[in-house]
Amino acid sequence: MADSSNTAPDSAAILQDILSTLKSLKQDQTELASAVDAINGRVNMLAGVKQAHDGIAHDATYPSPRIGPQSPRLPPRGHHSRESVSSIDEHSKEVNGHAQPAASPPPQRRASTTSKIILTSYPGQAGVDPLPMNWGAKDSSTRGPVVVARNPSTIRRRNAIGAHGGSYSIYYALGVASGQVETDHKADFTNTEPAANIGPFPAWADAKKIVAMDPLGHLAPWLFKDLMQGPEGVEIRPSIAITRAHMKLPELEESVRKGRLVPDGKICINEHGELNVTKIAVEPVWYLPGVAERFGVDEGTLRRSLFEFTGGSYPELITRNDIKLFLPPIGGLTVYCFGDPAKMSDASVRLALRVHDECNGSDVFGSDICTCRPYLIFGIEEAVKEAQKGGSGVVIYFRKEGRALGEVTKYLVYNARKRGSDKASEYFKRTENIAGVKDMRFQALMPDILHWLGITKIDRMLSMSDMKHDAIVGQGIPIHERVPIPDEMIPEDSRVEIDAKIHAGYFTTGKVMTFEELEKVHGRAWEDVDENERQ
């Protein structure tokens, strides 16, 4: 007979080891869940995809818990879910000692998406298989498409963070939530091809020259149609669109009447100042290593700042350092090309260019507190004239309202100016007092669109901005002539702005005021407006 005297002790030891291991696993799981819940930029690369199912965070490699009528569950500490409250309500409520049925809650629209919410993802995790992205590769098949959609056919193949549409992506989310948009909708790109041929140019294959837009964004659905129409049905969308149109502005009709513009039937097509124009809309696509290099910071610092100061909206900026692309929720830009688009990249002809940053108050509604609309009109006129002389004229319009501080901040600054002395000497101080900085347009990324258009030199730069000039020249594009806005186009109330900017470094062919002279330049007070209206 075999000796079994050591069997019991051995079994007990094995059981003890198993229990210890289980306790250790449970502790590890708790710590991991806490780390994901408290993700704040210090989180390093972890393995696992965390999801939330009915309010419970769990590892995606485990099956989702099935909660049945006889399956109690423990909510997270300090958490009171709607289900846990209703489970009490639905049993009974005590009224004068008698149990009463709970009132039925109003019906709610059911979510059109799955109940599983992916909080973030990690490289190497099961179910995560991003399409390769070799930014700067010359061949499109080697470079690969930008894939950011989160629908079921595409989410595992994503190689970009964020969403298409820039700031308008939030409206798409509202459309899904309200049931007006189906997430499985497949776009039909029939007849949407670019209305003009652009490129390719050498800069498209230079990972350092283009870092803020996708050089292949206008061709994506056609270059990568096999992926879209294949078994996986990967969703790939364009981030650039090119069309043609007519443009009519009242100032241009006046320009024709005064002889500044002469109709030629091709570019300026009639006596009303109507223009032929090629328009190019561009949504931002950021290559994070390149963006970080432009700003002189390391990629990790950039990712953490983008994560923390967008309210933690994009945790994959922290957890997915294998993904190098980010589609930020900001406005893009529009190119307005006058004349033959092919001439923009022709170094043998002259190019006139205005880079203009959005100013809704002036550009659209005619506010005279700044020079924005007058300078925009001047830029369009000069661009058209250059095109009529056989060259190329380009105006690029960036969505950077209020020096990229926003319209609310801009109006607060206006209030501070008009309730004070509104002197040119204090022009930038008002903005700094409110925003902590005088300008957040950060022109470092602006020249990318010039590289994409194939522009290698600028004959006439219709801008006085030192920041724009330095950014363009710093990217290797020479500027031969800088053209300030004519004095007769400057509104009286905008002298505060323009004189302060010239003093701060804006280009001028005229006089640069001393600080003492700036002290004497005042804007119009609100009371002056009221008095004029009474008269």
C-alpha positions in Angstrom: 0.0 0.0 0.0 1.3 3.4 -0.9 2.1 5.8 1.9 -0.4 8.7 1.9 0.9 10.5 5.0 2.2 13.4 2.9 -0.8 13.8 0.7 -2.9 15.9 2.9 -0.1 18.4 3.8 0.8 18.7 0.1 -2.8 19.3 -1.0 -3.2 22.0 1.7 -0.1 23.7 0.5 -1.3 23.7 -3.1 -4.7 25.1 -2.0 -3.0 27.8 0.0 -0.8 28.7 -3.0 -3.9 28.9 -5.2 -5.7 31.1 -2.7 -2.7 33.4 -2.4 -2.5 33.7 -6.2 -6.2 34.4 -6.4 -5.9 37.2 -3.8 -3.0 38.6 -5.6 -4.9 38.6 -8.9 -7.8 40.3 -7.3 -5.6 42.9 -5.8 -3.9 43.5 -9.2 -7.3 43.8 -10.9 -8.5 46.3 -8.4 -5.4 48.4 -8.8 -5.5 48.2 -12.5 -9.2 49.4 -12.6 -8.3 52.3 -10.3 -5.4 53.3 -12.5 -7.7 53.4 -15.6 -10.4 55.3 -13.7 -7.9 57.9 -12.5 -5.9 58.1 -15.8 -4.2 61.5 -15.7 -1.2 61.3 -17.9 1.0 59.4 -15.5 -0.5 56.1 -16.8 2.2 54.2 -18.7 1.6 51.4 -21.3 -0.7 48.8 -19.8 -2.0 45.6 -21.4 -5.8 45.3 -21.8 -8.8 47.2 -23.2 -11.0 48.5 -20.5 -14.7 48.7 -21.1 -17.7 49.7 -19.1 -20.7 47.4 -19.1 -23.7 48.6 -17.2 -21.4 50.8 -15.1 -18.8 48.1 -14.3 -15.3 48.5 -15.6 -13.7 45.2 -16.7 -11.0 43.8 -18.9 -12.2 43.1 -22.5 -10.3 39.8 -22.5 -12.9 38.5 -20.1 -16.5 37.9 -21.1 -19.0 40.6 -20.3 -20.9 39.9 -17.1 -24.5 38.7 -17.5 -26.8 40.3 -15.0 -30.0 38.3 -14.5 -32.8 38.7 -12.0 -31.1 36.3 -9.6 -27.6 37.7 -10.1 -26.8 40.3 -7.5 -24.0 42.8 -8.2 -22.0 45.2 -6.2 -21.7 48.7 -7.6 -18.3 50.5 -7.3 -17.6 52.1 -4.0 -19.4 55.5 -3.8 -21.4 54.8 -7.0 -25.2 54.9 -7.0 -26.3 53.8 -10.4 -29.8 54.4 -11.7 -30.4 50.6 -11.8 -29.4 50.3 -8.1 -31.9 53.0 -7.1 -34.7 51.7 -9.3 -34.2 48.2 -7.9 -35.3 49.6 -4.5 -38.0 51.8 -5.9 -39.5 49.0 -8.0 -39.9 46.7 -5.0 -41.9 49.1 -2.8 -42.1 52.5 -1.2 -43.3 52.9 2.4 -46.3 55.2 2.6 -47.9 55.2 6.1 -46.5 51.8 6.7 -47.9 50.2 3.5 -45.9 49.1 0.5 -46.7 51.0 -2.6 -45.6 50.3 -6.2 -43.1 52.7 -7.6 -44.1 55.1 -10.4 -42.8 54.1 -13.8 -40.0 56.3 -15.0 -40.5 58.1 -18.3 -39.3 56.2 -21.3 -35.9 57.1 -22.7 -34.5 56.8 -26.2 -32.3 53.7 -26.3 -28.8 54.2 -27.4 -28.2 53.3 -31.0 -24.8 51.8 -30.2 -23.7 48.8 -28.1 -23.9 49.0 -24.3 -20.2 48.4 -24.1 -18.2 51.6 -23.9 -14.6 51.4 -24.8 -12.8 53.8 -22.4 -9.4 53.5 -24.1 -7.2 51.0 -25.8 -3.6 49.8 -25.6 -1.0 48.6 -28.1 -0.8 44.8 -28.6 -4.1 44.1 -27.0 -6.3 41.4 -28.5 -8.8 43.0 -31.0 -6.5 46.0 -31.6 -4.9 45.8 -35.0 -4.2 49.3 -36.5 -3.5 49.6 -40.2 0.1 50.5 -40.8 0.9 54.2 -41.1 4.3 55.3 -42.5 4.0 59.1 -42.5 6.1 60.6 -45.2 6.3 57.5 -47.4 6.2 58.4 -51.1 4.0 55.5 -52.2 0.4 55.6 -51.0 0.2 51.9 -50.4 3.3 52.0 -48.2 2.1 55.2 -46.4 -1.4 53.8 -45.7 -4.7 55.6 -45.1 -5.8 57.7 -42.1 -8.3 55.6 -40.2 -10.1 57.1 -37.2 -13.8 55.9 -37.4 -15.1 53.9 -34.5 -17.9 51.9 -36.1 -17.8 48.1 -35.7 -16.1 47.4 -39.0 -13.3 49.9 -38.4 -12.6 50.4 -34.7 -10.0 47.7 -34.4 -8.1 49.0 -37.5 -7.9 52.7 -36.3 -4.5 54.3 -36.6 -5.5 57.8 -35.6 -7.0 59.4 -32.5 -9.9 61.8 -32.5 -12.6 62.1 -35.1 -13.3 63.4 -38.6 -14.9 66.8 -39.0 -12.8 68.8 -36.6 -15.0 70.9 -34.2 -18.1 69.6 -36.1 -17.5 66.0 -34.8 -19.5 67.0 -31.8 -22.6 67.5 -34.0 -22.1 64.1 -35.5 -22.2 62.7 -31.9 -25.4 64.6 -31.3 -26.9 63.2 -34.4 -26.1 59.6 -33.3 -27.4 60.2 -29.8 -30.7 61.6 -31.1 -31.1 58.8 -33.6 -30.8 61.0 -36.7 -27.6 59.4 -37.9 -26.9 55.7 -38.2 -23.3 54.7 -37.3 -23.2 52.1 -40.0 -24.0 54.6 -42.8 -21.6 54.1 -45.7 -20.7 57.3 -47.6 -21.3 57.3 -51.4 -18.4 59.3 -52.9 -19.7 59.1 -56.5 -18.8 62.3 -58.4 -17.1 63.8 -55.4 -13.6 63.7 -56.9 -11.5 66.8 -56.7 -12.5 69.5 -59.2 -8.8 70.4 -59.8 -5.6 68.4 -59.8 -3.1 69.3 -57.1 0.3 67.6 -56.8 1.8 65.4 -56.0 4.8 67.4 -54.8 8.1 66.4 -53.1 6.9 67.9 -49.8 4.1 65.3 -49.6 6.8 62.7 -48.9 8.6 64.8 -46.4 7.6 63.9 -42.8 9.0 67.2 -41.5 7.4 69.6 -44.0 3.8 68.5 -43.7 2.8 67.5 -40.1 -0.7 69.2 -39.7 -2.7 67.8 -42.6 -2.9 64.6 -44.6 -1.2 65.1 -48.0 -3.4 62.3 -49.4 -6.6 63.6 -47.8 -8.3 64.6 -51.0 -7.7 61.2 -52.7 -8.2 58.8 -49.8 -11.5 57.1 -50.9 -10.1 56.4 -54.3 -6.5 55.4 -53.3 -7.7 53.0 -50.7 -11.0 51.8 -52.2 -9.9 48.2 -51.9 -9.8 48.5 -48.1 -13.2 50.2 -48.1 -14.8 47.6 -50.4 -13.0 44.6 -49.1 -14.2 42.0 -46.5 -13.5 44.3 -43.6 -15.2 47.3 -45.0 -12.9 49.8 -43.4 -14.3 53.3 -43.3 -11.9 55.8 -44.9 -13.0 59.4 -45.4 -11.4 62.4 -47.1 -10.0 65.2 -45.0 -9.6 67.6 -48.0 -12.2 68.5 -50.7 -11.6 70.6 -53.8 -14.4 72.4 -55.7 -14.9 75.4 -58.0 -17.3 78.3 -57.5 -18.2 81.9 -58.2 -17.5 84.6 -55.6 -19.4 87.9 -55.2 -18.6 90.6 -52.7 -20.0 94.1 -52.7 -16.5 95.7 -52.3 -15.4 93.9 -55.5 -18.2 95.5 -57.5 -17.0 98.8 -56.2 -13.5 97.9 -57.2 -14.7 97.4 -60.8 -16.6 100.7 -60.8 -13.5 102.6 -59.5 -11.2 100.8 -62.0 -9.1 98.9 -59.5 -10.4 95.6 -61.0 -10.9 95.1 -64.7 -13.3 92.3 -65.9 -11.5 89.9 -68.2 -14.3 87.3 -68.6 -12.2 84.5 -67.1 -11.1 85.4 -63.5 -13.1 88.6 -62.9 -15.9 87.6 -65.2 -18.2 90.7 -65.3 -18.8 94.3 -64.3 -20.3 93.1 -60.9 -16.9 92.0 -59.8 -18.0 88.3 -59.8 -14.9 86.0 -59.6 -14.1 82.5 -60.7 -12.4 80.6 -57.8 -11.1 77.2 -56.9 -11.7 76.4 -53.3 -9.9 73.8 -51.2 -11.3 72.9 -47.7 -8.8 71.2 -45.3 -9.4 69.5 -42.0 -6.5 69.1 -39.6 -4.6 65.8 -39.3 -1.7 66.1 -36.9 1.4 63.9 -37.1 2.3 64.2 -33.4 6.1 63.6 -33.6 6.3 66.4 -36.3 4.0 68.8 -34.4 6.1 68.3 -31.3 9.3 69.0 -33.2 7.8 72.2 -34.7 7.0 73.5 -31.2 10.3 72.4 -29.7 8.9 70.0 -27.2 9.1 66.2 -26.8 6.2 64.1 -28.0 5.3 62.9 -24.5 4.9 66.5 -23.3 2.7 67.3 -26.2 0.5 64.3 -25.8 0.0 64.9 -22.1 -0.9 68.5 -22.6 -3.4 67.7 -25.3 -4.9 65.0 -23.1 -5.2 67.1 -19.9 -6.3 70.4 -21.4 -9.1 68.9 -23.5 -10.7 67.6 -20.3 -9.2 64.1 -20.7 -11.3 63.6 -23.8 -8.7 61.6 -25.6 -7.1 59.1 -23.2 -5.4 57.2 -26.2 -3.1 60.2 -26.4 -1.6 58.6 -23.3 -2.2 54.9 -23.7 -1.5 54.5 -27.4 2.0 55.8 -28.1 2.0 53.5 -31.2 -0.6 55.8 -32.8 1.1 58.9 -34.1 -1.9 60.7 -35.7 -4.4 63.0 -34.0 -7.5 64.6 -35.6 -8.0 67.6 -33.2 -11.4 69.1 -32.6 -10.5 72.5 -34.1 -11.4 74.4 -37.2 -9.5 73.9 -40.5 -8.7 76.2 -43.4 -9.9 77.1 -46.9 -7.7 77.9 -49.9 -9.1 80.4 -52.5 -7.1 80.1 -55.7 -7.6 82.7 -58.5 -6.4 81.7 -61.9 -5.0 78.3 -63.0 -4.4 76.2 -59.9 -1.4 74.6 -61.6 0.4 78.0 -61.5 0.6 78.0 -57.7 3.5 75.6 -57.9 5.1 77.1 -61.0 8.2 78.9 -59.8 8.5 80.7 -63.2 5.4 82.8 -62.6 4.6 85.4 -59.9 2.5 84.5 -56.8 0.6 86.8 -54.6 -0.6 85.4 -51.3 -2.6 86.4 -48.3 -2.8 84.2 -45.2 -5.9 85.4 -43.2 -7.1 84.3 -39.8 -10.8 84.3 -39.2 -12.5 87.4 -37.7 -16.3 86.8 -37.8 -17.1 90.3 -36.5 -15.2 92.1 -39.2 -15.0 89.6 -42.1 -18.8 88.8 -42.0 -20.5 91.6 -40.1 -18.3 94.6 -40.9 -17.1 95.6 -37.5 -14.7 98.5 -37.8 -12.7 97.9 -34.7 -10.0 96.0 -36.7 -8.6 95.9 -40.2 -9.5 92.3 -40.9 -12.2 92.6 -43.6 -10.5 95.6 -45.4 -7.2 93.6 -45.5 -9.1 90.5 -46.7 -10.7 92.5 -49.5 -7.4 94.0 -50.4 -5.8 90.6 -50.5 -8.5 89.2 -52.8 -8.1 92.2 -55.2 -4.3 91.9 -55.4 -4.5 88.1 -55.8 -7.0 88.5 -58.7 -4.8 91.1 -60.3 -1.7 88.8 -60.1 -3.7 86.0 -61.7 -4.9 88.3 -64.5 -1.3 89.2 -65.3 -0.5 85.5 -65.9 0.6 84.6 -62.4 -1.3 83.1 -59.4 -3.3 84.6 -56.6 -4.0 82.7 -53.4 -5.9 83.6 -50.2 -5.8 81.1 -47.4 -8.4 81.5 -44.6 -7.7 79.8 -41.3 -10.3 79.3 -38.6 -8.5 81.0 -35.7 -11.1 83.3 -34.3 -9.9 86.0 -32.0 -6.2 85.1 -32.4 -7.3 81.5 -31.6 -8.5 82.6 -28.2 -12.2 82.6 -29.3 -14.9 85.1 -29.8 -15.9 85.2 -26.1 -12.4 86.2 -25.0 -12.2 88.7 -27.9 -15.4 90.5 -26.7 -14.2 90.5 -23.1 -11.1 92.3 -24.4 -13.3 94.8 -26.3 -15.2 95.5 -23.1 -12.1 96.1 -21.1 -10.8 98.4 -23.9 -13.9 100.5 -24.3 -14.5 100.8 -20.5 -10.9 102.0 -20.2 -8.9 104.5 -22.1 -8.5 102.2 -25.2 -5.0 103.4 -26.0 -2.8 101.7 -28.5 -0.1 101.5 -25.9 -2.3 99.1 -23.9 -3.7 97.1 -26.8 -1.9 93.8 -26.1 -2.0 94.2 -22.3 -5.8 93.9 -22.3 -5.6 90.5 -24.0 -2.8 89.3 -21.8 -4.7 90.3 -18.6 -7.6 88.1 -19.6 -6.1 85.2 -21.6 -2.5 85.2 -20.2 -1.1 85.5 -23.7 -1.5 88.1 -26.4 -1.8 85.7 -29.3 -2.4 81.9 -29.6 -2.5 81.5 -33.3 1.0 79.8 -33.2 1.8 80.0 -36.8 4.3 77.2 -36.7 1.9 74.8 -38.4 0.6 77.3 -41.0 3.2 76.8 -43.7 2.1 73.1 -44.2 -0.6 74.1 -46.6 2.0 76.1 -48.7 4.1 72.9 -49.0 1.0 70.9 -49.9 0.1 73.4 -52.7 3.7 73.1 -54.0 4.5 76.8 -53.3 8.2 77.3 -53.2 8.4 81.1 -53.2 6.1 84.1 -52.6 6.6 87.2 -54.8 4.1 89.4 -52.9 3.1 88.6 -49.3 -0.1 90.5 -48.6 0.4 90.5 -44.8 2.2 92.6 -42.2 2.4 89.9 -39.6 5.9 89.1 -38.4 4.7 85.7 -37.0 3.4 84.6 -40.4 6.5 85.9 -42.2 8.9 84.2 -39.8 7.0 80.9 -39.9 7.0 80.8 -43.7 10.6 81.8 -44.2 11.6 79.4 -41.4 10.1 76.6 -43.5 12.4 77.4 -46.4 9.9 79.5 -48.5 11.4 82.9 -49.4 9.2 86.0 -49.5 10.4 88.6 -52.0 8.0 91.5 -51.1 5.7 92.3 -48.2 2.7 94.5 -48.9 1.0 96.4 -46.0 -2.7 97.4 -46.1 -3.1 100.9 -47.7 -3.8 103.6 -45.2 -7.0 104.6 -46.9 -8.5 101.2 -46.2 -7.8 101.4 -42.4 -11.0 102.2 -40.4 -10.6 105.0 -38.0 -11.4 102.9 -34.9 -8.9 100.3 -35.9 -5.9 102.6 -35.6 -5.4 101.4 -32.1 -5.0 97.8 -33.4 -2.8 98.5 -36.4 -0.5 101.1 -34.7 0.0 98.8 -31.7 0.8 95.8 -34.0 3.3 97.9 -36.1 5.0 99.0 -32.8 5.2 95.3 -31.8 6.9 94.2 -35.0 4.4 94.2 -37.8 5.9 95.2 -41.2 5.2 98.7 -42.4 6.6 101.0 -45.1 5.6 103.9 -42.9 6.5 105.2 -39.5 6.8 103.1 -36.4 5.5 105.0 -33.4 7.3 105.5 -30.2 5.6 104.3 -27.0 4.9 107.9 -26.1 3.1 108.4 -29.4 1.1 105.2 -28.9 -0.2 106.7 -25.7 -2.0 109.4 -27.7 -3.8 106.9 -30.1 -7.3 106.3 -28.7 -10.2 104.2 -30.0 -13.8 105.4 -30.2 -15.6 105.1 -26.9 -19.1 103.6 -26.5 -20.4 107.0 -25.5 -19.2 108.4 -28.9 -21.3 105.8 -30.7 -24.4 106.6 -28.5 -23.9 110.4 -29.2 -23.6 109.8 -33.0 -26.8 107.7 -32.9 -28.7 110.5 -31.0 -27.6 113.0 -33.6 
